[in-house]
Amino acid sequence: MTTTGLQLRSLVKDDNTLELSLAEVDFPAPGPDEVLVRIDATPINPSDLALLVGPADPATFRAGGTSERPVLIADIPANAMKMVAGRVGESLPVGNEGAGVVVAAGSSEAAQALLGRTVGLVGGEMYAQYRCINVYQCLPLEEGTTAAEGASCFVNPLTALSMVETMRMEGHKALVHTAAASNLGQMLNRICIADGVDLVNIVRKPEQEKILRDLGAKYIVNSSADSFMNDLTAALSETGATLAFDAIGGGKLVSQILSCMEAAAVSNMKEYNRYGSDVFKQVYIYGGLDRGPTTLTRNFGFSWSLGGWLLSPFLQKAGLEKMMELRGRVAREIKTTFASHYTREVSLAGALTLEALSVYGKQATGEKVLILPQQ
């Protein structure tokens, strides 16, 4: 027996436009190892925007449709169409994660055990009223946890935990994180404080410094300050951090981090080496807040590496046992370490308004939006 409900769709058309709309779809009855979840809450994360709005020009969005079935349309620059050529004409569902109540379950013991439970879930297609999904993509939430509290239980929590695990696996002893006052950054600070890991936080505004200082963060540097390079070098010298995770991507910040890591390492060298220090420095780019090119000024020796980092490949590398360990910690600490805060709640239709888009589209610190699909 199928269940009918609304689902948010993103469509790239061959006339160089993007269309966001709501579609009424049939959600199938769950198979043996599947459950049907009524989605009660689902967040808009930066990682969702790549599929939701892609390379569309934000200044060109215009509204259409009705209040119940709104439509947003935007132009895609001609030179950006090649980025989305593979999805032209294909209406795609959006949303990485969410939470809700299991309203139907397959015949397996694992599926039946979730019937009636509130669960977090990951796997795409979450901006919808229902989602049929494999039981192993669900995280049973502890009793008393609401869907709103558990909606962001995968992407940010597991990313923050996996950053620390990456540090341990690769033999580093401290971390650097950019855009550090974000929801994810705040979680990372709580983890590092609890686990005794030194964390250097890079922000760009005084109010973001205060957010982290109020959390108990010790090392906070402001990239917009005249003293940024000196401040960052001092923090790196004190912590010995040689691993950084960068959410910005474009611009010169990656190069500045590597330069300061090298300066901190050189300050401890006993003699000059024309190749620089032999301290290995690693920066991973995991976000794209700045879509421009990454600019490197190679004044940081030869012992360094720059790469991309994504959560899913890391979890595959870490293995099932480690992943389940991390998920268990998230469930236990969902109201503390991994608590998410939202400044706005909208319905599915409400997410497709120019006003809501102006909030979540700019990816500003402290302005996270939660969709409530049942409203």
Secondary structure, DSSP 8 states (H G I E B T S, - for coil): --EEEEEEEEEEETTTEEEEEEEEEEE----TTEEEEEEEEEEE-HHHHHHHTTT--GGG-EEEE-SSSEEEEEE--GGGGGGGGGGBT--EE--SEEEEEEEEE-SSHHHHTTTT-EEEEESS--SBSEEEEEGGGEEE--TT--HHHHTTSSHHHHHHHHHHHHHHHTT--EEEEESTTSHHHHHHHHHHHHHT-EEEEEESSHHHHHHHHHHT-SEEEETTSTTHHHHHHHHHHHH---EEEES-EEESHHHHHHHHHHHHHHTT-SS--TT-----EEEEE---SEEEEE-----S-SSEEEEE--HHHHHHHH-HHHHHHHHHHHHHTTTTTT----SEEE-HHHHTSHHHHHHHTTT-TT--EEE-TT-
